[in-house]
Amino acid sequence: MVKVGWIYLAFLALQLLRSYSQNKNLDISGWKSIDCGSTVTRWEGMLKWDVDLNYTQTGSNKVVQNGTASREELSTLRFFPNNTQENCYIVPAETQIIRYIIRAGFYYANYDGLSSPPTFNLFINDVKWTTINTSKKNGEPFYEEIMYENNGSGFFKICLVQIKDGGVPFINSIEAVVLWDKLYSQMENNATYNLVTRTNLGGDEIRFDPLKFDEMYNRIWSKGVSQSNFTRLIGFTDGVATVENYPPYLVLMDSVQPTSADAITLTVDLPQSTPQSAYFVFYITELVDKNINERRIMKLAIDGQDQGTVEAPSNGETTVITKYPVIVSGPTIHITLTRSEESSLPPMIAGMEVFTKWDTVVNHTGSSSAAAGLYESVAFSLMIPFAFLLVA
């Protein structure tokens, strides 16, 4: 048993080394990681976390309760008590039109001693992104993330807006990741998609690791299901670099299958209850060496809507299934994978992503010319260090 464990660990090390070799030239120079409220620029491997003074001209810094933050960028925040100002961040972006992952992090941690988690609105480029209700997260850190196509202006304008009796807005982190590679091929141009869930169903949380490059696009894959009616399977996978959307190897190396029943049921909570267009991605990795007479065929349904069948590939391979558009209604949707009549094996799944398409209604927060002026100020301040280097 010990020998098998060492063989597995050695194989995993080789896979991670291969992943590093394939992606060591990954260009993250266009990424922006902002540690809101921090006064010290820091490096996480090759990933730079900027202080936020160069990106906003309003608000005040605050440290959350000592030892309560799970990550360093969540240990500080910037809050915006002045409701008469336009409380915005101006984040530099590419001047060509390209898709971004944009993520905002929030961790209240009773930083103000009021034990009153606030509710406020978050905007991007004068369009309402979402309403941030920090009381709904049971005091835990959380993120809001979108797949967003920039408008070529050279910056993003991200604003926090007070609502009546909602309390003082705050924010802990902002991340913007430019996607030079084509991911999520069925997403429409000029459309924005809100991330509902991205889950490594068979394993632990996975983040970008500057030393391993397993997750190449700074996505966060949340920890998988822990229900007793699932069995976790671990195995070896090949060809990770060729899998659609480039999921991490660590997502594909473990899957879940039902312990006794013939179906997997997954539930997803939606931010809105009204009918909306959803984008589903399922990662089906076969981790069993099937014999010639064995097949794994699954019937897929989303909220009772038949989405056809999926046959698992050969051992060590992954099939990616995208379903879009699927009209769903909240607050909860149910996804079922059921063994088909001709299948000799139960369903199996490694990972899942769910997005909803944004409403296109525009709600302006302020003047575009004001944002342009702030952008020029931010751009100038970011160029100052480089000017000194040129003079030197």
N, C-alpha and C positions, 0 to 999 in steps of 0.2 A: 504493500500500500504506500509506504514511504517512497519507494522507487518510482511508482506511478506519479506521485505528487511532484517529485523533482523533475520528471520528464515533462509534466504539464507546465511547471513554472519556467523551465528552460525554453519550451516552445513559445510560451507567452512572451518571454523576453526577446526572442528572435522576431516575433511578429511586431512588437513595439519598435525594435531596432529597424525593421524593414519600413515601418510607417515613418519613422524619423528620416530614414534615408530618402524616401520618396518625397517628403515634404519639407526638407531642410531649407529649401529655397523659397518657402512660403513668404510672401510679401505682406507684412502687417504694417507697413509704413503709413497706410491710409487709415488705420484704425485710430479712434479717439477713445481714451479711457479717462474719465474725469472723476476724481475722488472729491466729491462735494464737501466743503467745509474743512478740508485738510489744508494745512499750511506748509506741507513738505512734499515735494515731488519724490516719488519712489519708483523702483523698478521691481517687477515680478518676473524674474528671468529676463527675457527680452521685451516684455510688455511694460510700457511706461504708463504710470498713473499720474496724470497732471493734477496740480492744484487748480481750483476753479476760479481764481481771481482774474484770470485772463479771459474768461468766458462770460462773466456776468458783472454787472455794476451795482447790483442791489442785494439786499439780504444780509444776514449775519451768520457767523460760524458757531457751531456747538458740538461738544463731544457727548456721545451717548453714555449711558451708564457703563462704568468700567467692567470689562470682562464679559459683557453680554452679547457682543457682536461676534458672529461666526466668521466674518471676514473683515480684513482691515479697512476696506473701503466703506464698510457699514458702520464703523466706529465713530465717524464724524458725519455731520450733515450741515446743510445751509437752510435756514428758515427765513420766511418773507412776511414780516408782520405789517408792512406798509401796503395797504390795499389800494392806495392812490397811484402807486407806481406800476409800470409794466415789468413784472418780475420774470425775466427771461434769460436763457442761456443762448448764446450765439456760437454754434459749433461748426468749424470749417468742414467743408465737404468738397467732393470732386465737382468740377465745372461741367463735366459730361454727365448725361443722364444714365444712372446706374442704380441697381438695387442695393439697399443697405439693410442690415439688421440693426435696429435701434432699441436699446434697452435702458429703462430707468429703474433704479433700486430705491426701496423705501424701508426704513426701520425706525419706528417711533421710539420704542424703548423708554417711554415716559421721560424724554429728555428735558421737558419743561416743568416736570414735577406736578402737572395738573391732572394726570391720569385721565386725560380726555383726548383720545386719538382723533385727529381732525379728518374732515372730508373736504376735498377741493377738486378743481378741474385741472386737467393736464392738456395742453395744446401743442401741436407741432405745425409750424408754418401757417398759423391762423386758423387751423382746423382742429376741432376738438378731438383729442386722442381718446380720453376716457375720464371717468370720475374716479378719483382715488379715495377709497373709503378704508382708512387704516384700521377701523374697529372690526372689520370682517375677517382679519387675518390672525386672530387670537394672539396678537402681540408678536408674531413671528415676522422676520424679514420677508419681503416679497418683491417681485419684479413685474413690470409691464413691458412687453416686447412686441414690436411690429416688424413686418417685412415691408420696407418703404422704398419707393422709387423717388430719388431726389429730383428736383426740378432744374438742375443745372445752374442754380444761382451762386453756388460756391459756399453755401452755409445752410445749416438747419437752425430754425428759431424754435426753441422749446420753452414754453411759458407755463408757470404755475399761477392759477387764478383762484382767488377766494370766492366762496359762495356764502350766501346769507346764513349766519349762525353755524358755519362749517368749521371754524377754527383757522389756525395759521398754517399755510402750506409749508412743506419742507421736502427736501430730496437728499438722498445719500450718494447716489452715483448715476452717471450717464455713460453709456457705451455706444459707439457707432462703428460698425464693421462693414467695410465696403466689400461687396461680393463680386470679385472679378470673374469668378467661375459661374457657369449657368447652373443654378440650383432651382428646384421646384419648378420644373419646366412648364407646368400647366397654369401657373399663376399669370394673370393678365397684366400686360403693360399698363402703366399709369394707375394701377390699383394698389391699395394698401391692405395688408392682411394682418390681423391681430392673432398673436399666438395664444391659444387656449391651453394646450399642454404639449410637452415634448418629453416622452417617458422612455427610459431604459427599463423595460418591463421585467427583465430577469435579473437586474443587478442594482448597483449603487448609483448615486449621483455622479455625473461626469461633466467636467468643465474643461476649458482650454488649458493645457499644460504646456508652458513654454519650453519644457525640456523634452517632451515626448511627441508633440504634434499629432496626437491621436485625434482629437477634436480640432479641426483646422479652422473653424469659422467662429470661434468664441461662443458657440451655442451652449446652453445649459440643458443637460438631459437629467430630469428628476429621477429620484429613486423609484424603483418599480413596485409592483403590488406585493403585499405581504399576506394575502389571504391564504388560509390553510387548505383551500381546495385547489391550489395550484402547485405544480411540481416544477422546480427550476432545473433546467438541463444546461450543462456546460460542455462546450466542444471547441473544435478548431474550425476556423473559416479561412477561405482563400479569396484573393482578388478584391480586397477591400477598396482599393483605389479605383476600381471600375464600377462600384455600386452607385446607383443613382443617389444624388444628394450627399454623397461622401459621408455616411454615418461613421462614427468612431468604431474601431475594431472592438472596443470593450462593450459596445452595445450589441454587436452581432455575435459575440462569443457565448452569450447566454440567452436562453429563451424560456418561456413558460408554456406548460401544457396542463390541461385539467387532470386532477388526481384521480377522479373516479367518473365524473360525468363525461359527456361527449361534446361539451360546449365550453367556450371561454366567453364570459360576459364582462365587458369593461364599461365603466360609467365615466362620463365627462360632464363637468358642470360648466355651463355657459354663462358669460357675463350678462346676457340679455335673454329675456323670455320670448321675445317676438320672433317670427320666422326670419331666418337669415341664411345666407349662402355660406357653406362650410367646405373646407379643403382638408381631406384626410390623406395621410400617408401611413402605410403599414409596411413594416420590414419583417419578412418571413425568412428566417434562417433555418435550414435543416441541419440538425446536430446529431442525427442518428444515421448510422450506416444501414440503410434499408436493403433487404434482400430483393430478389427479382420479382417476387410476388407481392411486395408491400407497396402501398401508395398512401400518401397523406394529402387528401383533398378536403378543402374547407368551404362551406357556404358562408358568405359574408352578408350581414344585414346591419343596417344603421337605422335605429328607431323603427324597426319593423320593415324598412324599405329593402327589398332584395337587391343586393349589389353584385350578384353573380358568384362564381366559384373561383377558388385559388388552389393551385396544386403546388405543393412545396417542391423545391428543386432537389438536386442531388446533395449528398452529405457535404457540408462545408461551403455550400453556395447560398446566396441570398436572392430572393425575389422581392422587388419593391412594387407595391400596388398603390396607385394614386386614384382617389375618387373625388372628382370635382366637376361641376358644382353639385352639392347635396344640400337640399333645403331642410333645415332642422329648426326646432323650437326648444327653448330652454324651459325650465332652468337646468334640466339634466337630460342628457341623451344616453342611449344604451347601444353599445356595439357588441355584436355576437359573432363568434366564429364557431360554426357547428360542423361536426364530422358529417360528410356527405355519405349517401348510401353505398357508393362504390369504394369508399376509403376504408383501409384496414387499420389506420392509425388515427389518433385523436388530433385535433387542431394544435398548432404551435405558432407562437409569435415572439419576436425579439424586441421590437420597438414600435412606437407610434407617435405621430405628430398630428395635431388638429389645429387648424386656423379658421377664423371667420373673416369674410370679406367686409371691409368697412363700408358704412353708408357714406355717400359722396356729399352730404350736406356740409356746407362751409359756414363756420361761425367765427367771425373775425374777432381777434383779441386786441388789435391795435394797428397802428400805422406801419405799412411796409417800409416807408421811408425812414421811420425811426429805427426799424430793424436793420436797414442798410447802413445807417449811421453808426449803430452799435457794432455791426460787423466790421466796418472800416476801423473803428477803434480797437476791436479785438485783434484784427489782422495786424495792425501796426504794433500792438504790444507783443504779439507773438514773433514779429520780425526783429525786435530790438536786440535779442541775444545774438542773432545771426549777423546783424550790422556790426556789433562789437567784434565778432570773430573776423569779419572781413577787414575791419580797420587794423586789428592786431596782425 
